[in-house]
Amino acid sequence: DVHKIETVSGWGVRLLNPVWNRANVLSGTNAEEPERGLSAEGRDFIHVLEEHEIYPDVSHLSDAGFWDLVRMAKRPIVASHSNARAVCPHRRNLTDDQFRAIRDLGGVVGLNLYLDFVGQPTMDALAAHVEHFLNLNGEKTVCLGGDLDGCDVLPDGMHGLRDYALLETNFEKWGFGEQIVRNLFYQSLEKVVKLCIM
């Protein structure tokens, strides 16, 4: 309901996905009606989100809906929990062109830790996604996401949020460097958070 956006903005909501797995009046999704993009209602919804400084989250949006949103976006967009489709060819992951579009709009992409989107339940498999995005000049675009709600298989040794310190240990082992680790843990995301409070 587009009329409720002002209400949730007042609550402090700054990120909202217009769809989940099921298609709705706003758009198709990665999982259902993937060929359907934003409807007229969906475009109105995105306009109102932007007016209220709420970032649209594209992690479940259909590819068609993604590109509709990119064409109309006046502010950064976010994929809160999506990996690289070139590394793991799941429909929920981002193509290189989608990642570049988010990067060029000043948005962020949060790494998804769930097995289905990583490819293998290993830290090395997760590292492959980070490396791929870094090779797309994404050092200020990639951050930590999650998808921890209800998932049952995470990378080696991880059981939930309490284990994010393992990511830091492994990022350092992989030689990503201190600045990349800072970007992943907070600075990439911080740049869009600051836009909400300026």
NORCOR-V464536 format. One line per field, one symbol per residue. ss: DSSP state (@ for helix, = for strand, . for the rest). phi: phi as a letter, one per 40 degrees, with the letter a starting at -180 (. if undefined). burial: 1 if it has 9 or more other ideal C-beta (glycine too) atoms within 8 Angstrom, else 0. A space follows every 10 residues. Layout:
BEGIN
ss=???
phi=???
burial=???
END
This chain:
BEGIN
ss=.@@@@@@@@@ ....==.... ........=. .........@ @@@@@@@@@@ @...===... =.@@@@@@@@ @@.....==. ...=...... ...=.@@@@@ @@@@...=== ==..@@@@.. ..@@@@@@@@ @@@@@..... .=====.... .......... @@@@@@@@@@ @@@....@@@ @@@@@@@@@@ @@@@@@@.
phi=.dcccccccc chcbaaccab cccbccacbc cafccccccd ccccccdcdc cbfbcccbcb ccdccdcdcd cbcbbdbbbc aabccccbcc ccccccccdc ccdccgcbbc ccccddbchb cbcccccccc ccccccfbcb bcacbigccg cbbbddgcbi dccccccddc dcccgcgccc ccdccacccd ccccccbc
burial=0000100110 0000111110 0010011111 1001011110 1111111111 0111111111 1111111111 0110111111 1111101101 0111110111 1110101111 1111101100 1110111111 1111010110 1111111100 1001100100 0010011101 1101010001 1111101110 11101100
END
